Amino acid sequence: MANITLSVEEEVIRKVRKIAIDKNTTLTQMVREYLISVAERDADQKARALKGLEATFQKLSRDMGERDWVREDLYER
């Protein structure tokens, strides 16, 4: 596990420490859980976007038939 250093107003730290005590946890654990939730939320959003994109491709795809040409034929004049 990595350590990070944050700069936060002293008053904010005091308030959050009191909240942490009321919730029977620590400031560190609250920050850790928040960062985990941000990472999970981002991963979920990306997964939903990918699923939507794949559904759109599936819906809009059309059968092009078999390829009956070779690349070299495209360059013949």
MODELLER restraints for C-alpha pairs under 7 A, 6 or more apart:
rsr = mdl.restraints
at = mdl.atoms
rsr.add(forms.Gaussian(group=physical.xy_distance, feature=features.Distance(at['CA:16:A'], at['CA:27:A']), mean=6.66, stdev=0.5))
rsr.add(forms.Gaussian(group=physical.xy_distance, feature=features.Distance(at['CA:17:A'], at['CA:26:A']), mean=6.93, stdev=0.5))
rsr.add(forms.Gaussian(group=physical.xy_distance, feature=features.Distance(at['CA:17:A'], at['CA:27:A']), mean=5.64, stdev=0.5))
rsr.add(forms.Gaussian(group=physical.xy_distance, feature=features.Distance(at['CA:20:A'], at['CA:26:A']), mean=5.14, stdev=0.5))
rsr.add(forms.Gaussian(group=physical.xy_distance, feature=features.Distance(at['CA:20:A'], at['CA:27:A']), mean=5.79, stdev=0.5))
